[in-house]
């Protein structure tokens, strides 16, 4: 289980806005949905919920602190995922996730 980050072509075209439920966002891991990156791995990223401090996450799985903040988020809250670092050092644009349920 997990949710897929948009593919690299979508992200480079500025389509970096997802709509998800809290449960989808709190899924077990972040996946790369791109044939160009299928052998790459997310090594760390940051997550920001409005009104809370930024959470630094190592690996591709949300930690308990991030899940706690997401679980408190209200519908229409925009959560930022940014500074995503891949093992290959490729950059991924920031992603906004709007909570829908």
N, C-alpha and C positions, 0 to 999 in steps of 0.2 A: 504494500500500500504506500501511497505517497501522492504528491501532486507534482505535476510537470511544469517546469518553467517554460515559458513560450520559446519556440525555436528561435535560433539566432537571427534568421531573416526577419521574422516578425518583430523581434526586439530592436534590430537596427533600423526598422522603418518607423519606430516610435510607438508601436502597439505593445506597450508594457503595462497595461491596466487589466487586471483580472477581477472577476466577481466570484466570490466563493463563500461557502458557509464556514463557520468557525471550525466545524469538524473536518472539512476538507483541508483547511489551512493547517490544522493541528495534526494532520496525518503523519505517519511515521518518518518520512524523509522527503527531501526535495530531489526531483529527478530532472535531468536535462533531456528535453524533447527535441533533439536536433541531431541529424545524422553526422554533421560536422563535429559534434562534441560527444558522440556516443561512447568514446573510450576515455573521455575526460571525467574528472571527479570534482565536486564542490568540496573545498577544504575549509572554508569559513565564510561567514556573512554576518551582516548586522540586520536587526529588525527593530522598527520603531513604531510603537503604538502612541497616538496622540495623547499628551498629558502624562506620559511615562518616560523614564529614561531609556536610552538605546540599549538593546541587549546584544552582546557580542556572542556569536555562536560558532563553535569549532565543529567541523564536519558538516554533514548534510541533514542532520536531524535537529528539530527544534528542541531546546532544553526545557526544563520545568519552569524556569522563569518566563520564557517566551510564551509557553502554553498558558500560564496563569494570566498573563496580560491579555492574551487573545480571548480567553474564556470570559473576561470581564468586558470585552469590547461590545459596543451596541451596534445594531443594524445601521448600515451606511458609514461606519467608521472606516477610514482609509489607512491601512497599515502599509508601511514602507519596508521593502526588502532591498538592501543596497550593499555596496562594497562586497559583492559576491566575488570571491577569489577561487579560481579553478587551479587544479594542479599544474596545468599547462601555462598558467599566468595570463590566460585570455581574460578580457574584461567583459562583463555583462552589465548592461544599463540597469539602473534602478527599476524596480517593479512596484507598482501600487496594487494592493489587493483591497477591494471594497467588500466588507462583510455584508452578506445578503440575508442571513438567517442565523 
